[in-house]
Amino acid sequence: MKRLLVVHLCWTVWACLAGNSAGDDWPQWLGPQRDSVWRETGIVEKFPEEGLPIKWRAPLAGGYGGPAVANQRVYVMDYLRTDGDASNNPGTRNELTGQERVHCLDVETGDKLWMHAYDRPYQISYPAGPRATPTVNDGKVYTLGAEGDLYCLDAETGEVAWSKQLRDEYQAETPIWGFCGHPLVVGDKLFCIVGGEGSVAVAFNKHTGEEIWRALTAREPGYAPPTLIEAAGVPQLLIWHAESLNSLNPDTGEVYWSIPLEPDYGMSIMAPRRDGDYLFASGIGNVGALIELGSDEPSAEIVWRGDSSNAVYCANSTPFIEEGTIYGCCCRQGQFRAVNLETAERLWETFEPTTGDRRAGHGTAFIVKHENEFFLFSETGDLIRARLSPDGYEELDRFHVLEPTGEAFGRKVLWSHPAFANKCMYARNDQEIVCVSLAQ
């Protein structure tokens, strides 16, 4: 019992300090605690009439992966294409040649401090560039490319500490939309979504790259990132692949529980969201579920499964749950919806923060909570300040940050999650990255 308590306390501390960063850093996808909450104070309470100040702009090539900000540096990946055409047909793999690159920029000026580049042919759909946000931890930056190139780089110099080609090493076919699972560091372990026989999830030693364990087999690994929660008094690593949502012992890879949850096209994308004793996950094809977690031992059971008349079915953007309400983007037609967590009832919907005024597949807004309000970054390139409640959507301010340079289903889109740090927002498209001041 004493050892279990010690392990539990260690994992709790590691989870809270995973980014090993100051409170105003954004060292990984969704922020220091991967919970989509920005905790800085001194942030603007109303956008000025002349617009928000742009502190700097820096050139960038293609990519969907957002930036990470840590220790006065910004880390972001892109793809510099040298040959090939991108049709953005969701069922077609495009063949391109080019370089994947990791950029390290000065947080105050946007000046380039170093760049790590490597040749990487692409054979994926929507091949603009890398999908995963870098993870910065303990003086290293971990990056995952769209074809499975995993690098551990020195955060100060960009020197390679170790690297792996996950697709080749694990005989794992690259998913049609690329490797997407943002790497997760907890303690001395680096968790990655890989694929292949018995290796959908793999834990590596973050210092050496040595494999610690591998687990799970599925027809496709999916696109959802590894997610750490604590339930029944123990840490649990959530892995949602194309067939089921699974809870693993993060130390050993042992499966605690598994619940069938199969979105269309293998598109498990959103990170499962925890709210008290509940987990919520959903995806394309009206596939979604509310799951109740066991309190005495690691276990789970279905509370409800959604259908075409209820819930919200998320893809590009992970939803946010607050006080019994789910706020998220529905992938089929692009509505931004509020849903009652316990009953799956739809409370309201609007297109204002996603596509603006029309139904469109995979309409997207990235959701970040700040104090009593929300920042929503729309696929239109707009930053929105809004209030969300079970009663409705109230837009307070809007500022156009970047042009949407991507394309999907015949419209221009910007599908990259921003970072919030140093009283600023850092956002990118396929041409540049910008730093927008949000200081009072």
N, C-alpha and C positions, 0 to 999 in steps of 0.2 A: 504493500500500500504506500509506504514512504517513497519507494522508487517511482511509482506511478505519479505521485504528487509532484516529485521533482521534475520528471519528464514533462508533465502538464505545464508546470510553471515556466520551464525553459522554452517550450514551444510558444506559450503565450507571449513571453518577452520577445522572442525572435520574430513572431508575427507582427508585433507592434513596431519593431525596429528594423523591419526587413530592408528598408531603404538606407538605413544608417545615415540619415540626413537631418539637416535642420528642419524645423517645422514649416519653413516657407519653400522647401524644395518639392519637386514633383519627379521622383527618381524612377518611376515606372508607370505602366499603364494604369489609369484611374487614380493615380496619386499615391502618397506614402503608404496608406493602408488599403489600397485597391478598393476603396468604397465610394468613389466619386464625390468625395467631400473636400472642399477647399476651406481650410481653417484659418487662413490669414485674416488679420484685422486691418483697418485703415483702407478699406476698399471703397471705391466710388459708390455713392448711393443714388446717383442719377447721372446718366450720360450727358456730357455737355452738348449744347446745340450744334457746335461746330464739329462734333465728332470726337472720338477718343484719340489721344496722341499715339502715333506710330513711332516707337523709339528707334527701330532699325529694320532693315530688310536685308536678306542675304539670298543669293541665287541657289537654286536646288533643282534637281531633276525629278523624275517620276517616283511615286510611291504612295501607299495608303497608310504606312506606319506613322504614328504620331511622334512628337519629340518627348524626350525626358530631360529634366533639369535638375542638376545636383552640383553642389560645391562650385557655384559660379560658372558653370559650363552647361551648354545645351548639346544634347546628343540626338542625332536624327539620321535615318538611312534614306537612300534613294537608289534609283537605277538609271544609269546613263546608257541609253540604247544606241547601238552602233549599226544595227541592221534588223530588218523585219518589220511587219505591220501588225498593229493591234486592232482586231476587229471588235473586241468587247462583245462577242457572242457568247452568252453564258454556257453554251454546250460545246464550244470549240476551243481547243488548246492552240494558242498562237506560238510560233517558233521565232524567238528573238535572240540576238546576240548583244552583249554589252557587259557592263560592270556594275556589280552591287557595291555601294560605298557607305561607309560610316563616317559622318562628319562630327567634329567637335568644335563648337563655336563659343566665343566669349559671350557670357550672358548679358553684358552691358552694351556691347558694340556690334555683336554678330560677326566679328572678325573670325576667320578660320584659324584654329589653333593646330589641328592636325586632321588628317583624313586617312582612313584605311580603305583600300579598294582591292577587289579581286574579280577576275573574269568569271562570268556566270551566264551561260546560255539559259534561256527560259523556254519552257514548254508548258504553259499554263494559260488559263482563261483570265481575262481582265489583267493583263500583264504589265500594268503601269510600273510596278516596283514592289519592294518589300512591304509586308503587311504588319509585322510585329513592332511594337514600341521597344526601344532598348531598355534594359533593366540595369540600373547602376547600384552597386553594392560593394562596400568595403574596399574602395579603391580600384574596382574593376567595372567594366561595362560589358554586358552580355547581349549579343545581337543574334537574331535568327532571320535568315534570308528566306525568300519565297520558295527556293528549291531545297531548303534544308541545311544551309550552311550555318553552323553554330560557332560563334567566336566568343572567346573570353579575351578582352583587350585591357591593357593598362589604361585607366581612365585619364591619367595625366599625359601620357605620351602616345597612346595608340598602339604600342607594341603588343604583339600577339603573345598571350600567356599560353593558350592552347586553343585548339579548334577541332571540329568534327564535321563530317559530311553525313548528316543523319540519314538521308535517303539511301546512300550507298552502304553505309555501315550496317543498317538494319534491314536492308532489302525492302524498303518501304516506298511504294510508288508515291510520287508527289501528288497530293490532292489536286483536283482539277483547278481549284482556286488558290492553290499554293499553301505552304506552311504558314499558319496564322496564329498559333497559340503563343501569346506573350510569355516569355520565360519568367518563372517565379523562383525567387531565392528565399529560402527560409533556413536560418542557421548556416550550416556548411553544405547544404544541399541545393542543387539547381534542378527544378522540375520542368520537364519539357514534354510536349505532345509530339510523338514521332510517327507511329504506325508500324506495320509489319507484324509478323507472327509473335504474339506474346509481348509486344513492346509498344502498344499504343501510348502508354505513359512510361517515362524513364526518369530515374533520379540519378544525377551525376554529382560527384564531388566538385564543388564550385571552384576549388583551388587547382585541381589537377585535370578535371574532365573525366576521371575514372568513373565507370558505371558502378552505382551502388545497388540498384535493383531495376528490374523491368517488370511490367505487368499489363495484362489485358490484351485481348485479341478482338478485332471487329473488322467488318468488311471495309470500313473507312474510318480514319481517326477523327474525323470532324474538324471543326475550326474553333472550338471553345477553349479558352485558356485554362490551365490548372488553377484551382481555387482552394484556398485553405480556410476551413472553419473550425470552430470548436463546438462539440455537442457531446452529451453524455459524459462530460468531464475529460474528454480526450480530443486531440487534434485530428481532423479528418481532411484528407485531400480529395476534392471532388474532381472527377474526370467524366466529362460528358462526351461520348463518342457517338457515331451514327446510329447506334442501336440502343444504348442505355445510359442512364446517369448512375455513376458508381462512386462509392466512398471507399477510400483506401487508407490504410495505416501509412502515414508519410515516412515512417522509419524503415518499413519492410516491404511495402507494396501489397501487403495482404488486403484482400477485399473484405470490407465490413458488410456492405450491402449493395444491392444493384436493383434498379427499377427500370423496366423497359420504357424508353422514350425515344421514338424514331421520327425525327422531322424528315420532310421530303428532301431528296437529293443529298442526303448525308449532311444537311446544313445545321448541325448543332453549332451555334455561334456565340450567343450571349453567355456571359458568366452566370451560373446559377446564383440567385440572390437570396440572402438569408434575412429573415425578419423574425426575431424571437425563436419560437420552436418550429418555424416554417421555412421551407425552401420553395422558390418559384423558378421554373425554367420553361421556355417556350420557343417555338420556331415555326418555320414555314410549313403550311399544310394543316393549319389549325391544330398543331400538336403542342400541348402545353399541360402543365400539371402543377398543383400545389401539393407539397409533400410535408408531412409532419415528422419531425425528427424525434427519435427515442430519447428519453431523459436518463434511463438507467443503464443502457448499453447502446453501442452504436447500432442503430436500426432506423428504418424509415417506412412509412406507409402513405399511400395516396389519400388525400382529402378530396380532391376533385380533379377531373380532367376536362379541359376546355372543349368547346365545339364552335361551330361557325357563328353562333349567336352571342358568345360571351368571351371573356378573357382578352388578352392582347398577345400577339404573336410576333416576337422580336427577332431581328436579324442583325443588321449592322451595328446597332446601338444597344448596349446593356441597359435595362430599365432601372428605375429607382423606386424603392419602396419606403413609404413614410406613413406612420400612424394608420396602418391598415389599408393603405391605398397604393396600387401599382401605377406608376406613370411610365409610359413607354411608347415606342413607335411600332405600328403594326406593319409587317413586311409586305403584305399583299397589295394594299392600296395606299399606304403611306400615312394613315391617320396617326396623330398623336393622341393617345387615349389615357383615360383614368379608369381603373378597374378596382372594384372592391376585392380585397385580398381573400377574405373568407368565403365569399359567395361566387366570385368570378363575374359578377354583374358589371356591365359597362356603365359608367357614370356619365361620361361625356367624351366627345372627340372633336378634334379640330385639325386643319391642315396648316394653320398659321406658322408654327415653328418648323415644319418639315418642307413641304413642297410649295407652301404659300397659298395656293388657291385651287389645287386640282388633285385628283386621285392619280397616284403614280406608284408603281412597284418599288418597294424598298425605300420609300421616303424616309429621310434620316435626320435626326437631331441628336447631338451628343449632350448628355444631361450631367450637370455638376451642381451640387448643392453648396450654397454659401450662406451661412447664418439662416435667416428666415426666407430667403429667396433662392432662385435658381438661375444659373447661367446655362443657356442652351446655344450650342453652336450648330447652325443649320447647314444642310447640304447646299444651300444657296450662298454660303460664305458669310452669312450674317451672324453676329454675336447678339443674343437676345437676353435681356434681363426680365424675368417673369416671376409671378407668383403662381404656384400650383396648389390646388386644394380639391377635395371631393366635390366642391360646388362649381369649379370651372377653372379655365385658363385666363390669366390676366397678364397681358404683355405690358411691360413698363417702359422699356427702352429697346432700341435696335440700332446696330452699327454695322455697316458693310466692311468686312475685314479683308477678304480675298475674293478673287474671281474663281468660280468653280471651273476647273480645267479638265476634270474627268468627264466621262460620258457613260450613261447607263440608260437603256431603254429609250433612247432618242432624246434625252435631255442632259444638260450639263449638271454635274454634281461635284461636291467636295465631300469625300468620305474619309476624313482623317481626324482622329480625336485630338483636341488641343491639350496643352499642358498649362497649368496655372501655378505660378510661383513668383516670388519677388514683387508682388503686387502687379503682376503682368500676366497676359495670356500670350502663349507661343503657339502659332498655328501655321500649317503649311498647305500648299497645293502642289501641283506638278511643275512649278516654275520657281517658287521662292518660299522662304519661311520668314514670318514677321513676328515682331515683338510689340504688343499693344499694351500701353500703360493703363492700369485700372486703379491707380492710386488716387486717393482723395485729393 
